[in-house]
Amino acid sequence: MISNAALKWIPEKFGNLVRYGEFQGPGETITNEDYKARVEIAKKKIVNEGLDALIVFGDCYRMSNIRWLVNYRTIDGVYPQPMLLYLVPDRDPVFFLPMSEIPSAHTSSAMSVLGGDIREIRSEWAPFLKERAAQDKPKKIGICGYTYMDLEFWFPINEAFQGAEVKRSMIIEQLKSKKNEAEIASMRRAARVSDAAIEMLMDLLRDSEGITELEATSLVYAAMFAKGGHAIAYDIMIQAGENTEVLFKRPTTRPIRRGELVMMDYGIRVNDYASDNARTICYGNVSDEAKRLMEACSLGYEECLQKIKAGMTGIEADQVIREAFRKYEVEQYLVEVSEGRTGAHATGMDPEEDIPEIGPACNNVLEEGQTFAYELSLIVPGIGGVRTEDQVVVRKNGLEPFHTFNRFLYVE
């Protein structure tokens, strides 16, 4: 539970977060002309890849492909709100949305400088595709966002273009992976806002031993919103004690006690760009093995910041990480988040995007200006799990973190 001591300082804490919050940021504007230029670049890529048309899918959760092109994100809700964009080299894009979203898109998206053709997604998608198949007779059609496209929209594609080759495409995923300075400015502000999360957790641990993971999570969210966060980036995870031995676990009603490792994976959105960070705290008198695990994770992590750089493949970067962790004798505890991926994942508007990735099976080449969440986790059964994570931008001489909060954390 939240202690009486914490209840005394919490009001002042929130007052200061609001008073000194990050509610405005310079250099974050992306104009409609910028979006228009992006669409033209995408059209050239369509031609270069030998495609006749490109279908781009997104929804309220995986919105970055569409948002990057036309500056629109559907509203989060109980029912996922899908978006589709039909793009060909010689015409303006056609944007498909649920009826409830169309008036908003006309006034707040970049479609006002892209022809303004916005149609209802469920009643007009299938007839539109049949019309295009009959009139344009496309031979090759690419799909971006194919890994999460709803089947209800795939079936009309398959039916309309039976004689054509419909193939996977990464045109938009590749283009959006490199961020401009306005995007980086928003990501930096989101990182600064997220500092409020780890500061709040550490303050709570000092005064409220026995607070539950769920109680701490509520106050961590509130702290980031008080400092200027715009929306939830993803589900925050606060894990203590034996719960850290699971890579991902929702916060529970388990009390947090001294003598335990406490791991938090946390983020917030600013201008739809998501921060994504993780820290592990040695709370009280933890075991020597637990302390060493946290310190080895952060030491290896920091050592690689200047060694991973533009021009490397994801496989080569993975080798750099493993070499560093081998030096600290913890490589065997390094956890692969998914098969072939060590932990680092692309990020931007979506907390997890597609390019780049780092891992023993990731042959993508790191390019200057790409951003990803540099995330490393170690788990030792019986001792606990630790994670260190920051968003970074790839530079010629290394990785530049957006989030610079101390990576060696101890609360007595």
Beta strands, then each sheet from edge to edge (+ up, - down):
strand 1: 53-58
strand 2: 83-87
strand 3: 94-97
strand 4: 118-120
strand 5: 140-144
strand 6: 165-168
strand 7: 231-232
strand 8: 237-240
strand 9: 260-266
strand 10: 268-270
strand 11: 273-274
strand 12: 277-283
strand 13: 345-346
strand 14: 371-380
strand 15: 384-395
strand 16: 398-401
strand 17: 409-411
sheet 1: 4+ 3+ 2- 1+ 5+ 6+
sheet 2: 7+ 10- 11+
sheet 3: 8+ 9- 12+ 17+
sheet 4: 13+ 14- 15+ 16-
end
